[in-house]
């Protein structure tokens, strides 16, 4: 069995983000990049699947040279080898999905894991697009997963609850928090990762379908107001919520 896990290299959510002078990108100065947190659940589930059924796990990432840091994190966790589809230019979700689908097809992977979304653009669609381009089944926001031969049984989050679905291989799974507890890379794993291969390939070109026109930060929150400390202020509070805040 061959398993692929696709990872993004994203800014740490604790990093203070500044918008660059072009108003279309973020200023990279002082920004710490990490493996996308949701992708860690994908890596862990790929490794658990390999441990149960055997086979090989390959990690794939699309981006610049710096993406190798996230690939190395996955290798240190136990992934067998890594592939960097190198592209220094930003891509929209379809562009990322297209190049991933081509590589996954070349690798002939039967199971493909993604995090449910990346924490930078939050589009939450790359896994589904990749599945469509591959012609694979797709189950998103998965919180529990079982394989019974060719059959896939997954529990996924939906609005207001959960649902259990069945599908078949080949399949794309997007992992939600709660699917597992990602393992820490051991010292042995970190040392072993240094000997593992990261294959570097040029990412195939594609015409963007989405263009970023402008980035801007949300407006600063207005300071709070204290209207009083007893029930006499309730009418005024209701008026402000209706006329100013417009929430009722």
C-alpha positions, 0 to 999 in steps of 0.5 A: 500500500502506498500512502501520500500525505500532503503538507503546507508550510505556513506562518506560525499562528503565534507570529505577528503578521505584517502586510508587505508594501505591495499590499498583496503578500505578507512581510516575511521579516520576523515570521516563523514558519511551521508545518500546518497544524492540521497537517500534523493530524494527517501525518499521524494518521498516515503513519498509523495506517502504514503501521497497521497495513504496511507499505510506504508513506511519502510526504509531498509539499508545494512551495519554495526551498523553505518547505523542506523544513516542514517535510523534515518534520514529517520525516522525523515523525516517521514518514519514509521519504519526501518530495518537494514540488518547487515553486517560488511563486504563490499559487491558488488552491487549484494550482496547488491541487493540480500539481499535487494530483499529477505527482500523486498519480505518478506515485500511484498512491491509494490513500492520500491524507491532507489537513482539513485546511491550512491556517494561512489562507483557510480555503479548506478546499485543496484536498477536495480539488485534488480528489476531483482531479485524481478521480478519487473518493473524498471524505473531509473533516474526518475525526475517526477512520477505519479501513476494512480491506477496500472499504473505508469507514469514516466519521466526519464533522457536520453542522451540529453533529457528526455523520458516519460514511462509507467509501472505497479506495482510492480515497482522499481524507482531510483530517480534523483535530481530534482524529488522533494525537500527533506523535513527537519526533524522537531523537532517533527519528530526527537522526534518521530523518537526516538520512532520508531523501527529499526529492526536489522537482520543478512544479508544473506551471498552471494559470492562476484562477484566483488573483489577490487584489489586496490584503488588509488587516481587520479594523481595530476594535472600538473601546468598550463603554460602561453604561451603568451598574443597575437595571435602569441602563437596560433600555439604553443598552437595547437601543445601542445594540439595535441601532449602533451594533445592529446585532438585534 
